[in-house]
C-alpha cells in the first residue's frame, strides 16, 4: 500500500470514527465468509458426486451377487 493510500485510509477513519473501522472489518469478515461458503459448496458437490458413484457401484455389486446366488441355486436344483 502506498503512503498516500495510508493517508487516505487514516482520513476516512478520522472522519467516520470507530464506526468506519467496524464497517470495514464487517465487510472484510463478510468477504472471507463468502469465499469460504463457495469453497464449502464446491466440496459438498464433490462429496455428493462421490456418494452417487459409490451407491451406483454398490447396486451393481449387489445385483451381481444376487445373480450369482440364483445361478448357484439353479445348479443345486438340477
C-alpha positions in Angstrom: 0.0 0.0 0.0 1.4 3.4 -0.9 1.8 6.2 1.6 -1.0 8.3 0.0 -3.3 5.3 0.4 -2.5 5.1 4.1 -3.1 8.8 4.5 -6.5 8.4 2.7 -7.4 5.5 4.9 -6.4 7.5 8.0 -8.6 10.4 6.9 -11.5 8.1 6.3 -11.1 6.6 9.8 -10.8 10.0 11.3 -14.0 11.2 9.6 -16.0 8.1 10.4 -14.6 7.3 13.8 -14.9 3.8 15.2 -18.0 3.0 13.1 -15.9 3.2 10.0 -13.5 0.7 11.3 -16.3 -1.6 12.4 -17.8 -1.3 8.9 -14.5 -2.1 7.2 -13.9 -5.1 9.5 -17.5 -6.3 8.9 -17.1 -6.0 5.2 -13.8 -8.0 5.3 -15.4 -10.7 7.5 -18.3 -10.9 5.1 -15.9 -11.3 2.1 -13.9 -14.1 3.9 -17.1 -16.0 4.8 -18.4 -15.6 1.2 -15.2 -17.2 -0.1 -15.4 -20.0 2.5 -19.0 -20.7 1.6 -18.2 -21.0 -2.1 -15.4 -23.5 -1.2 -17.7 -25.5 1.1 -20.4 -25.6 -1.6 -17.9 -27.0 -4.1 -16.7 -29.6 -1.6 -20.3 -30.6 -0.9 -21.0 -31.0 -4.6 -17.9 -33.3 -4.9 -18.9 -35.4 -1.9 -22.4 -35.8 -3.4 -20.9 -36.9 -6.7 -18.7 -39.4 -4.9 -21.6 -40.7 -2.9 -23.7 -41.2 -6.0 -20.9 -43.1 -7.8 -20.4 -45.3 -4.7 -24.1 -46.0 -4.5 -24.3 -47.0 -8.2 -21.3 -49.3 -7.7 -22.8 -50.9 -4.6 -26.1 -51.5 -6.5 -24.2 -53.2 -9.4 -22.2 -55.4 -7.0 -25.4 -56.3 -5.2 -27.1 -57.2 -8.5 -24.1 -59.4 -9.5 -24.2 -61.2 -6.1 -28.0 -61.9 -6.4 -27.4 -63.2 -10.0 -24.6 -65.4 -8.7 -26.7 -66.7 -5.8 -29.6 -67.5 -8.2 -27.2 -69.3 -10.6 -25.8 -71.4 -7.7 -29.3 -72.3 -6.5 -30.2 -73.3 -10.1 -27.1 -75.6 -10.2 -28.1 -77.2 -7.0 -31.7 -77.8 -8.1 -30.6 -79.7 -11.2 
